[in-house]
Amino acid sequence: MWDERYSTDDYVYGTEPNDFLREQAALIGEAPKRVLCLADGEGRNGVYLAGLGHWVTSVDASSVGLRKAARLAEHKGVALTTQNADLTEHEFVPASFDAVVSIFCHVPAAGRPHLHRQVISALKPGGVLILEAYTPDQVHRNTGGPDTPDRTPTAAELDAAFAELDIELSRECEREVIEGRGHTGPGCVVQFIARKR
């Protein structure tokens, strides 16, 4: 599905970073830091963070999306490492990243516990998780996001999954999300920030 979606000349979600990530990027710390971008698709968020001077690895299930991410990085004159992987199965090297960025990373509910454990493991002590995702309330809005609630987390789920981290922000809200043609209006989102002790 994602290979097909990304098989266009334009960037489905645009080339600018997610607004919430832009607002919170300073939490990653002074560059260069090692940053993991989950489900980074065509690379807009990873390229943005690389532009801030970080060492970024963008992971996605779509090789088509990652090729576009590499082109975007080249166009912007930044270095970006890409990795093709299924996040419901992939294992990351423990304590290898200063930050994990998860922007609209929507995997099936059955695969999220594995991914959450991998996020915790991959973070270095003091490392930060910055996450924004659509919630189940978004599903019928037709402004972006999954078409099934199975792929959308809630703040309560994230609070439980990341309870061993220091949770700095956990909220559900509605905000305008304008990101290419893929996200096109009011969205019900969860915003979550946590730091490894």
C-alpha positions as CSV (number, residue, x, y, z in Angstrom):
1,M,0.0,0.0,0.0
2,W,2.7,2.5,1.0
3,D,4.9,1.8,-2.1
4,E,1.8,2.5,-4.2
5,R,1.0,5.7,-2.3
6,Y,4.5,7.1,-2.6
7,S,4.8,6.2,-6.3
8,T,4.2,9.7,-7.5
9,D,6.4,12.6,-8.4
10,D,5.0,14.9,-5.6
11,Y,5.5,14.4,-1.9
12,V,2.2,13.1,-0.4
13,Y,2.8,14.7,3.0
14,G,4.8,17.6,1.7
15,T,8.5,18.3,2.3
16,E,8.2,20.5,5.4
17,P,8.4,18.9,8.9
18,N,5.5,18.2,11.2
19,D,4.5,21.3,13.2
20,F,4.7,19.5,16.6
21,L,8.1,18.2,15.9
22,R,9.3,21.6,14.8
23,E,8.0,23.1,18.1
24,Q,9.7,20.4,20.2
25,A,12.9,19.7,18.3
26,A,15.0,21.6,20.8
27,L,14.3,18.9,23.4
28,I,16.7,16.6,21.4
29,G,19.6,18.8,22.6
30,E,22.5,20.5,20.9
31,A,23.5,18.9,17.6
32,P,24.8,16.5,16.6
33,K,22.7,13.9,18.3
34,R,21.7,10.4,17.0
35,V,18.1,10.5,16.1
36,L,15.8,7.7,14.9
37,C,12.7,8.7,12.8
38,L,10.1,6.0,12.8
39,A,7.8,5.5,9.7
40,D,9.5,8.5,8.1
41,G,8.1,7.8,4.7
42,E,9.3,10.3,2.2
43,G,11.7,11.8,4.7
44,R,10.4,15.3,5.5
45,N,11.0,15.0,9.3
46,G,14.3,13.2,9.1
47,V,15.6,15.6,6.5
48,Y,14.5,18.5,8.7
49,L,16.4,17.1,11.7
50,A,19.4,16.4,9.6
51,G,19.3,20.0,8.6
52,L,19.6,21.0,12.2
53,G,22.9,19.0,12.3
54,H,21.7,15.7,13.8
55,W,22.8,12.2,12.6
56,V,19.4,10.8,11.5
57,T,18.3,7.3,10.6
58,S,14.9,7.3,8.9
59,V,13.1,3.9,9.0
60,D,10.1,3.0,6.9
61,A,8.4,-0.1,5.5
62,S,8.3,1.5,2.0
63,S,11.5,1.4,0.0
64,V,9.8,3.7,-2.5
65,G,9.2,6.3,0.2
66,L,12.8,5.9,1.4
67,R,14.2,6.5,-2.1
68,K,12.2,9.8,-2.1
69,A,13.6,10.6,1.3
70,A,17.1,10.1,0.0
71,R,16.4,12.4,-3.0
72,L,14.9,15.1,-0.6
73,A,18.1,14.9,1.6
74,E,20.3,15.3,-1.5
75,H,18.2,18.2,-2.7
76,K,18.5,19.9,0.8
77,G,22.2,19.1,1.0
78,V,22.1,16.9,4.1
79,A,23.1,13.4,5.1
80,L,20.4,10.9,5.9
81,T,20.7,7.2,6.6
82,T,17.6,5.2,5.5
83,Q,16.6,1.8,6.7
84,N,13.8,-0.4,5.2
85,A,12.1,-2.4,8.0
86,D,8.9,-3.6,9.4
87,L,8.6,-1.8,12.8
88,T,6.3,-4.5,14.2
89,E,9.2,-7.0,14.0
90,H,12.5,-5.0,13.7
91,E,14.9,-4.8,16.6
92,F,17.1,-1.8,17.2
93,V,20.5,-1.7,18.8
94,P,20.0,-1.0,22.5
95,A,20.9,2.5,23.8
96,S,21.9,3.7,20.4
97,F,19.8,6.9,19.9
98,D,19.6,10.2,21.8
99,A,16.1,10.7,20.5
100,V,13.3,8.7,18.8
101,V,10.8,10.7,16.7
102,S,7.5,9.0,15.9
103,I,5.3,11.2,13.7
104,F,2.1,9.6,12.5
105,C,3.6,6.2,12.8
106,H,0.4,4.0,12.7
107,V,1.0,0.3,13.1
108,P,-1.6,-2.3,14.0
109,A,-2.4,-2.7,17.7
110,A,-0.9,-6.2,17.8
111,G,2.5,-4.8,16.7
112,R,2.6,-1.8,18.9
113,P,3.8,-3.5,22.2
114,H,6.9,-4.7,20.3
115,L,7.6,-1.3,18.8
116,H,7.1,0.4,22.2
117,R,9.6,-1.9,23.8
118,Q,12.1,-1.3,21.0
119,V,11.7,2.5,21.4
120,I,12.5,2.2,25.1
121,S,15.5,-0.1,24.4
122,A,16.9,2.0,21.6
123,L,17.0,5.2,23.7
124,K,20.1,6.1,25.5
125,P,19.7,7.2,29.2
126,G,18.4,10.7,29.1
127,G,17.1,10.2,25.5
128,V,13.8,11.7,24.5
129,L,10.8,10.3,22.6
130,I,8.8,12.9,20.6
131,L,5.5,11.4,19.3
132,E,2.4,12.7,17.5
133,A,-0.2,10.3,16.1
134,Y,-3.9,10.4,15.2
135,T,-6.3,9.0,17.8
136,P,-9.4,6.7,17.2
137,D,-11.5,9.9,17.0
138,Q,-9.8,10.8,13.7
139,V,-10.8,7.7,11.8
140,H,-14.1,9.1,10.2
141,R,-12.9,12.6,9.6
142,N,-11.4,12.1,6.1
143,T,-8.6,14.6,6.7
144,G,-5.8,12.1,7.0
145,G,-4.7,9.1,9.0
146,P,-5.7,5.4,9.1
147,D,-9.2,4.3,8.1
148,T,-9.4,1.9,11.1
149,P,-9.1,2.6,14.8
150,D,-6.8,-0.4,15.2
151,R,-3.9,1.7,14.0
152,T,-4.5,4.7,16.2
153,P,-3.2,5.0,19.8
154,T,-4.6,6.9,22.7
155,A,-2.8,8.9,25.4
156,A,-3.8,6.2,28.0
157,E,-2.2,3.5,25.9
158,L,1.0,5.5,25.6
159,D,1.0,6.4,29.3
160,A,0.9,2.6,30.1
161,A,3.4,1.6,27.4
162,F,6.0,4.1,28.4
163,A,5.4,4.2,32.1
164,E,9.1,3.4,32.9
165,L,10.0,6.7,31.1
166,D,9.6,10.2,32.6
167,I,6.5,11.4,30.8
168,E,6.7,15.1,30.2
169,L,3.6,15.6,28.0
170,S,0.7,13.4,27.2
171,R,-2.4,14.9,25.8
172,E,-5.2,14.4,23.2
173,C,-6.3,17.5,21.3
174,E,-7.7,18.7,18.0
175,R,-5.5,20.8,15.8
176,E,-5.2,21.8,12.2
177,V,-2.9,19.5,10.3
178,I,-1.9,20.7,6.8
179,E,0.9,18.5,5.4
180,G,0.8,18.0,1.7
181,R,-2.3,16.4,0.3
182,G,-2.2,13.5,2.8
183,H,-3.1,15.5,5.9
184,T,-5.6,18.2,5.0
185,G,-7.5,19.7,7.9
186,P,-8.6,19.4,11.5
187,G,-7.2,16.3,13.2
188,C,-7.7,14.5,16.5
189,V,-4.2,13.8,17.7
190,V,-2.2,12.6,20.7
191,Q,1.0,14.4,21.5
192,F,3.5,12.6,23.8
193,I,6.9,13.4,25.1
194,A,8.9,11.2,27.4
195,R,12.5,10.9,28.5
196,K,14.5,7.8,29.5
197,R,15.7,7.8,33.1
